Amino acid sequence: MKSVGIVGAGIIGRLLALQLIKNGWQVTLFDADAKNGISGCSYAAAGMLAPFSELETAEKTIFDLGLQSLHLWEVLLPTLNLPVYFKKTGSLFIAHAQDYLELKRIKERIDMKLKGMSDVKLLSANDIKILEPGLMGQHVALYLPDEGHVDNRMLLSSIASTLNEYGINWQENTFVHDIKSGIIITKSATYSFDLVCDCRGLGAKNILPDLRAVRGELVYLYAPEVVIARPIRLIHPRYRLYIVPRPNNIYIIGASEIESEDFSPISVRTILELLSAAYSVDPGFSEARIIETVTHCRPAFSDNLPAIFYSDGVLCINGLYRHGYLLAPMLVQEALAMIEQGVKNDTGHIQWKKNDVGTQYNA
């Protein structure tokens, strides 16, 4: 039986561990965090699975991978040990009436990238009431029907439970000091494997010097007077807002993207902007209760596209930016193809590099 050591138990590390252990590998998973993952980047996410929405600003590669990943999530989630909140009911871009032209421009950009082959459509006020009867105010909207969202925290827990049932060797609260070809070095021991997979995100900056941090900030609200069924993105001249529903009247409010490796608590400015924008979408948020604020930094390369790097004995997946849950299943599928069939420069989607980091890992 071949052995693999995976460093980093975020969504990519857990999903890769699950697929490899199903394929008969002996898997050891290392992470500086506990199994609950509450200190990791994957824990601080909204779980939007929105390939069409990303076409507003992202490369079409993100759309292609994201659409395929969404189908893979639908297949994978029912196989996990614990139930996971998942909906595929589409999402909405909404704008106040004075910002209608910006909403129209977003639709034109999406149509251009997909050459008109999409079901994205502008909605009338009556259409909005049918989809989201709880929304009040004078809004215009763009409906993207083929999108979904998932509770990222439930998902992380469910994958962990499934891995435990498979008998994974989980080295939690274990900081990895160094990675070499086929070798993982911690403070107390050195481990040898047939393959090492580096899924550390920003923890791999010493290996990937062009990796940068993008700070994100979220607010969890308990809002029993709000009834929103699907993710909503508010188009605003100064900032963007998303509202993502969770079970039991919980809503995640977010959208900040700050070019900074800053892990400090959420700023007053962000709180004021996010909550005032949420209130403008639905006045029911005025009586909501702030139950949690979250900040973290996401790993990204200069082009905001993910990459898979390989040197003998080490495979590295990184640079997921803010697309972790959207892209994870397909990135893992392409990594598996490289592992099981041999590394070839023919994935068709992911930036593939063989020798760039080889000397770093083998130093």
PyMOL commands that set and color helices and strands:
alter all, ss='L'
color gray80, all
select helices_A, chain A and resi 11-22+41-43+51-54+60-79+97-113+125-131+152-166+201-204+268-281+283-287+324-341+358-361
alter helices_A, ss='H'
color red, helices_A
select strands_A, chain A and resi 3-7+26-30+48-49+86-87+91-96+121-123+139-144+148-150+169-171+176-180+183-186+190-192+195-198+212-222+232-235+241-246+250-254+289-300+307-311+314-318+351-353
alter strands_A, ss='S'
color yellow, strands_A
deselect
rebuild
show_as cartoon
